[in-house]
Amino acid sequence: MSKGLEAIRITDGIERGKPVTIQVNGERISSFAGESLATALIASGRWVFQTHKGRPMGVFCNIGICHSCLVEVDGVTERACQIEVKDGMIVKTRQFDDSL
């Protein structure tokens, strides 16, 4: 979880899909079918999805344009804001070696 930020999920008046479990950097987290991966990550307290030049990056535009939310999903690079969670999905956040 990112320092100084806490997980949040709106619960009142929301109809959810069926509960699903995904794995993020080796840790299991709960989510709901139909949610974007970005939503699931933020709701679990994960605000940083990648680093670039040592700086944290996460959701910025949330419409798939900026690519700040890139993660690896089942071995493929994806925009977290544009992909729905699926039960058993394996997600890895990214850290770039900027010395290259």
Steps between C-alpha positions, in 0.01 A plus 500: 500500500626850422604702802243752620215359290244247606284255312149618425198333343153652476252251641162674527264480203739303278412172329811287462592216272599166647804503730829407331855459623803629315869482583704823509877468543443163666228622738134398465243779496122491473306687236174474309427390144441803278745728682800637316836377620586861595192512725593172665858616561395836646228339714766271648724795583736468205538847349840452334501268198845575363802721551686713248826675590427407860166680497174319579236475228140381518165593351510845341241532222305176570391486134794313346684791340792580733631144563599592858319192632694237303527165676578146393193273491560130444829589326358774274536877548156656552348833606340431839222751431394317182484136609239328716608275783462128448516233768854363528662789311871542581616862511849645539570867546799636311826669592723627224878499504561856389876455481478346152 
